[in-house]
Amino acid sequence: MFTINLKSIKIPYRILISPKRKTIGIEVTMDKGLVIRAPLKIQEKTIKQYILQKEDWILSKLNRFDEIEKHPK
């Protein structure tokens, strides 16, 4: 398990490597973490850069989960 800081929020993430995968994918989980799916020969540095590029999207999803927790149906 790794962590990354996005706008001073510490977010845990794990990396799942797949030999068949060609691109990086990000899943934001309900426990406020990330699952990163990545190709076999990708470097961790590249994964971190990708997460930082998607920072706004990730934080919007985390905020949405917060809203769901505050106002369950």
N, C-alpha and C positions, 0 to 999 in steps of 0.2 A: 504494500500500500504506500502510495506517495501522497504528498500534499503540495498545493500551489496556492499562492496568495493572489486573489483577484479583488482589486479595490479594497485592500486591507481585510478581506474575508478569507480565512484559511479553509480551503476546500480539499477534502480527501479524494483521491482517485486511484483507480487500478487500471492496469493495462492488460488487455487480452490480445495476444498475438495469434494471427492466423496466416498460415502459408498461402492460402488462396485469396486472401483479401488484397485489393489493389489500392484502396484509399483509407484515410483515417475517418472513423466515425465516433461521435460523442453521444452518450446517453446520460441524461441527468436523472438520478434516482430519487425516490421519495425520501430517502434518509439523508438527502442533501449532499450526496457525493456524485462522482462521475465514474462512468465505465468508458474507457477508451478502447476502441477496437482498431487494431493497426496491422499493417502488413509485416511480414517476417523480418525484413532487412531494414527497418526504419530505426533511426537513432532516437534516444530519449529526448535529446535536445530539440529535435524536429517536432516531437509530440508536444513538448512544452510550448514551443512557438505557436503551434496550431491552437492549443487551448487559449493562449493569450489573444490570438486573432478572433476567437469566438467568445471572448469575455462578456460582451454585452448580451449576447444571446443566452449564455449560460446563466448570468445573473438574472435575466428576465424570467427564465424558467424557475430558478430558485425562489424568486419573489412570488411567482404564481403558486408554488407549493405552499409558501407561507400563508397566502390568502386562503387557500383551500383548507389549511389546518385551522385558521381563525374562524372560518365560516363554513363548517361542514353542512351538507344538506341532510 
